[in-house]
Amino acid sequence: MEYRQLQQYVTLAETLHFGRAAEQSHVSASALSRSIRQLEEQVGATLFDRDNRSVALTRHGETFLEYARDALAQWDVLRHRLQEEAGELQGEVRMYCSVTASYSFLFELLSRLRLEHPRIEIKLHTGDPENAIPNVLSGEEDIAIGARPEVMPAGLEFKPIARSPLVFIAATASFHELGGRPDPAQWAATPMIVSERGLARSRVDRWFAALGIQPNIYAQVAGNEAIVSMVSLGFGVGVVPRIVLDNSPLAERVKVLNISPALEPYEVGLFTQAKKLRSPLIAAFWAQLQ
């Protein structure tokens, strides 16, 4: 069983598309198909259910995916340790963060890394911040930037970068009457634009419950930038981390409401699996954050 085959298998398992997986693996789709068939013959089980329209992991395929990721990770640890002993680290680190985090924190982090380890390559993916921890735990990403959860999952390491208040925001020319201690009747009639899931949503729900207010949820949105956009158009009151608002091109169209009591702040930082810190490559990245 070759290292190259395991890499191709993981790529196909993550994309579930032979064309995209072949392109990312720099082989033809037919060569990838042959490689997967060889793996299935060696394992003695069907790893993918596939037809002309779809590809899906079988139960055996999901089990083998865990093995493949662990085997590749152990190989990377050994390879990078040997590189470290030879005096220069090289390789790829897969990283995930939101668009806001990419221009709020990445420049400083990657500038230091580039100076000390110029041959380390960063493969960056951006998206919904609520996917940061799941993507690290699944092994899809090596490192992610995200908000520290109230309960840390087992096997996950966290290193703080910054704290950011969660703030109520409204369009500049609207909702002037909201401020200070909330009036339940007034807030029950206020359209709210909130995250559809995640840490911010749980804290908003808890805030309303503590005040005995049934919120009027106008929209549930994936992504804080989308909340700022909808609020700036006057659709309602939203809740976002202050760091998102400070970096938004729509910041001048939005105002922060002075509401008491305040929401609990965010703690933003880096996540990785504890076992991945054995890799000199991941440890080198981790060490950039003092």
C-alpha positions in Angstrom: 0.0 0.0 0.0 1.7 3.2 -1.2 1.7 6.6 0.4 0.5 8.1 -2.9 -2.5 5.8 -3.0 -3.5 6.7 0.6 -3.3 10.4 -0.4 -5.5 9.8 -3.4 -7.9 7.9 -1.3 -8.3 10.6 1.3 -8.7 13.2 -1.5 -11.5 11.2 -3.1 -13.1 10.6 0.3 -13.2 14.3 1.0 -14.4 15.5 -2.5 -16.6 12.5 -3.4 -15.9 13.4 -7.0 -13.5 11.5 -9.2 -12.9 14.5 -11.5 -12.0 16.9 -8.8 -10.0 14.3 -6.8 -8.0 13.4 -9.9 -7.3 17.1 -10.6 -6.1 17.7 -7.0 -4.0 14.5 -7.2 -2.5 15.5 -10.6 -3.5 12.2 -12.2 -6.2 11.2 -14.8 -9.6 10.1 -13.6 -8.9 6.6 -15.0 -5.6 6.4 -13.2 -7.3 7.4 -9.9 -10.0 4.8 -10.5 -7.4 2.1 -11.0 -5.6 3.2 -7.8 -8.8 3.0 -5.8 -9.6 -0.5 -7.2 -6.1 -1.7 -6.2 -6.7 -0.4 -2.7 -10.0 -2.2 -2.5 -8.4 -5.4 -3.6 -5.6 -5.1 -1.0 -8.1 -4.3 1.8 -10.6 -6.9 0.6 -13.6 -4.7 0.9 -15.6 -2.1 -1.2 -14.6 1.4 0.0 -16.8 3.4 -2.3 -20.3 3.0 -3.6 -20.2 4.6 -7.1 -22.2 4.9 -10.2 -22.3 7.4 -13.2 -23.7 10.2 -11.0 -22.5 9.8 -7.5 -19.7 8.6 -5.2 -20.2 7.7 -1.5 -18.1 6.1 1.2 -19.2 2.7 2.4 -19.1 1.7 6.1 -15.8 0.0 5.4 -14.6 3.1 3.5 -15.3 5.3 6.6 -13.3 2.9 8.8 -10.4 2.9 6.2 -10.5 6.7 6.0 -9.6 6.9 9.7 -6.6 4.5 9.1 -5.5 6.4 6.0 -5.5 9.8 7.8 -3.6 8.4 10.8 -1.0 6.6 8.5 -0.4 9.8 6.5 -0.2 11.9 9.7 2.4 9.5 11.2 4.4 9.5 8.0 4.3 13.4 8.0 5.6 13.4 11.6 8.5 11.2 10.7 9.4 13.0 7.5 9.2 16.4 9.1 11.2 15.3 12.1 14.0 14.2 9.7 13.8 17.5 7.9 14.0 19.4 11.1 17.2 17.4 12.1 18.5 18.2 8.6 18.0 21.9 9.3 15.0 22.9 7.1 11.3 22.1 7.3 9.2 21.8 4.1 5.7 20.6 3.3 2.1 21.7 3.4 -0.2 22.8 6.2 -3.9 22.8 5.6 -5.6 25.7 7.3 -9.3 26.8 7.7 -10.8 30.1 8.8 -13.5 32.6 8.0 -12.9 35.4 5.5 -12.8 37.9 8.4 -10.2 35.9 10.3 -8.1 35.6 7.1 -7.5 39.4 7.0 -7.6 40.0 10.7 -5.0 37.5 11.9 -3.3 35.7 9.0 -0.9 38.4 7.9 1.0 38.6 11.1 1.0 34.8 11.6 2.1 33.9 8.1 4.7 36.7 7.9 6.6 35.3 10.9 6.2 31.7 9.5 7.5 32.8 6.1 10.6 34.4 7.6 11.5 31.4 9.7 10.3 28.5 7.5 10.1 29.7 3.9 9.5 26.2 2.5 6.3 25.5 4.5 3.3 26.0 2.2 -0.1 27.0 3.5 -3.2 25.5 1.8 -5.9 27.9 3.0 -9.7 27.3 2.9 -12.3 29.9 4.0 -15.9 29.5 5.0 -18.4 29.5 7.8 -16.5 29.9 11.1 -18.7 27.3 12.7 -17.0 24.7 10.6 -13.6 25.4 12.0 -13.6 22.8 14.8 -15.5 20.0 12.9 -13.0 20.3 10.0 -10.0 20.0 12.4 -11.5 17.1 14.3 -12.3 15.2 11.1 -8.8 15.6 9.8 -9.8 17.7 6.8 -7.7 20.6 8.1 -4.5 20.7 10.2 -5.2 24.0 11.8 -8.1 26.4 12.0 -8.9 29.8 13.4 -12.2 30.0 15.3 -14.0 30.9 18.6 -13.3 28.8 21.6 -16.4 26.7 22.5 -17.8 26.6 26.0 -16.8 22.9 26.2 -13.6 21.9 24.4 -13.8 18.6 22.5 -11.4 15.8 23.7 -8.1 15.7 21.8 -8.4 19.4 20.7 -5.7 22.0 21.5 -6.5 25.7 21.6 -4.1 28.7 21.6 -5.8 32.2 22.1 -5.2 35.1 19.7 -7.7 37.7 20.8 -10.9 38.5 22.6 -13.8 40.1 20.8 -17.1 41.4 22.3 -20.4 40.1 20.8 -22.4 43.2 20.0 -25.9 44.1 18.9 -25.9 46.1 15.7 -28.5 48.0 13.7 -28.6 50.2 10.6 -27.4 53.7 11.3 -30.8 55.3 10.8 -32.9 52.8 12.6 -33.8 51.3 16.0 -32.8 54.5 18.0 -35.2 53.5 20.8 -33.2 50.4 21.7 -30.6 50.9 24.4 -29.8 50.4 28.1 -31.9 47.7 29.9 -34.1 45.9 27.4 -37.8 46.4 27.5 -39.3 42.9 26.9 -42.3 44.2 24.9 -40.1 46.4 22.7 -37.6 43.6 22.0 -40.3 41.0 21.4 -41.4 43.2 18.4 -37.8 43.8 17.1 -36.9 41.7 14.1 -33.6 39.8 14.9 -31.0 38.6 12.4 -28.9 35.9 14.0 -26.5 33.0 13.3 -28.3 29.8 12.5 -26.1 27.8 14.8 -22.9 28.0 16.8 -21.5 29.9 19.8 -23.0 33.3 18.9 -26.5 31.7 18.5 -26.3 29.9 21.8 -25.3 33.1 23.7 -28.0 35.1 22.1 -30.6 32.5 22.9 -29.3 32.4 26.5 -29.4 36.2 26.7 -33.1 36.4 25.7 -34.1 33.5 27.9 -32.5 35.1 31.0 -34.5 38.3 30.3 -37.7 36.3 29.7 -38.0 37.6 26.1 -39.4 35.6 23.2 -37.3 36.9 20.3 -38.7 37.8 16.9 -36.3 35.9 14.6 -36.6 37.5 11.2 -33.7 35.6 9.6 -31.2 32.9 10.6 -27.9 33.3 8.6 -24.7 31.3 8.0 -21.7 33.7 8.3 -21.3 36.9 10.3 -20.6 39.0 7.2 -24.0 38.2 5.8 -25.6 39.4 9.1 -23.8 42.8 8.8 -25.1 43.0 5.2 -28.7 42.4 6.1 -28.5 44.7 9.1 -27.0 47.5 7.0 -30.1 47.3 4.7 -32.4 47.8 7.7 -33.9 44.4 7.9 -33.4 44.1 11.7 -31.1 44.0 14.6 -28.2 41.6 14.4 -25.5 40.1 16.7 -21.9 39.7 15.5 -18.4 39.7 17.0 -17.0 43.2 17.1 -14.0 42.1 15.1 -16.2 41.3 12.2 -17.8 44.7 12.3 -14.5 46.5 12.6 -13.2 44.8 9.4 -16.5 45.1 7.4 -16.7 47.4 4.4 -20.3 48.2 5.6 -19.1 49.3 9.1 -20.1 53.0 8.4 -23.7 51.9 7.6 -24.1 50.1 11.0 -24.1 51.3 14.6 -23.4 49.3 17.8 -26.4 49.4 20.2 -25.5 50.1 23.8 -27.4 47.3 25.4 -27.1 46.1 29.1 -26.4 43.4 30.1 -23.7 42.7 27.5 -23.3 39.4 25.8 -20.4 37.2 26.7 -17.3 37.9 24.5 -15.6 35.6 22.0 -12.2 34.2 22.6 -10.6 33.6 19.1 -7.6 31.4 18.5 -5.9 28.5 16.8 -7.2 24.9 16.9 -5.4 21.7 16.1 -5.6 18.1 17.2 -3.3 17.4 20.1 -1.7 14.5 18.3 -0.7 16.7 15.4 1.5 18.8 17.6 4.0 15.9 17.4 4.6 17.0 13.8 7.5 19.5 13.6 5.6 21.2 10.8 2.5 21.9 12.8 4.6 22.7 15.9 6.5 25.3 13.9 3.2 27.0 12.9 1.9 26.7 16.5 5.1 28.4 17.8 4.5 31.5 15.7 1.7 32.5 18.1 3.5 33.9 21.2 
